[in-house]
């Protein structure tokens, strides 16, 4: 069974038991980045414990450099 989530506004189907770590792996995310689930910041130390729910909206935000 899978759940549907949005990662950076793109639909992904993940296993029912997926955590934020699984979502980041599906996106092939490479640090540095910050993550929010449903507009709520999630600290890196909580990624593995943050279970995902159907229709969660995950935003992976990369730092902007330059000047």
C-alpha positions in Angstrom: 0.0 0.0 0.0 1.2 3.5 -0.7 0.4 7.1 0.3 0.4 10.1 -2.0 2.4 13.1 -0.9 3.7 16.3 -2.6 7.4 17.1 -2.5 8.1 20.6 -3.8 4.7 20.5 -5.4 5.4 17.3 -7.3 3.3 14.1 -6.6 5.1 11.1 -5.1 3.8 7.7 -4.0 5.6 6.4 -1.0 5.2 3.3 1.1 2.5 3.6 3.8 5.2 3.4 6.5 7.3 6.2 4.9 9.2 8.7 7.0 10.7 12.0 6.0 14.0 10.2 5.3 12.2 8.1 2.6 10.8 11.2 1.0 14.2 12.8 0.8 15.6 9.7 -0.7 12.9 9.7 -3.3 13.8 13.2 -4.2 17.6 12.4 -4.2 18.1 15.4 -2.0 21.7 16.4 -1.4 22.5 18.6 1.6 22.5 21.5 2.5 18.8 22.0 2.8 16.0 22.7 5.2 12.7 20.8 5.3 9.1 21.7 6.2 6.1 19.4 6.3 2.8 21.1 6.0 4.6 24.4 6.5 6.2 23.3 9.8 10.0 23.2 10.0 11.4 19.7 10.8 14.9 19.6 12.4 17.4 17.2 10.8 17.5 15.2 14.1 13.7 14.4 13.6 13.7 13.3 10.0 13.8 9.5 10.8 11.0 9.8 13.4 8.7 12.0 11.3 6.1 9.6 9.8 4.3 10.8 6.7 0.6 10.9 6.2 -1.4 10.9 3.0 -1.5 14.3 1.3 1.4 15.7 3.3 3.1 18.7 1.6 6.9 18.5 1.9 9.1 21.4 1.0 12.8 21.0 0.6 14.4 24.4 0.6 18.0 25.0 -0.5 20.1 27.9 0.6 20.5 30.8 -1.8 24.1 32.0 -2.2 25.6 34.9 -3.9 25.4 38.6 -3.5 
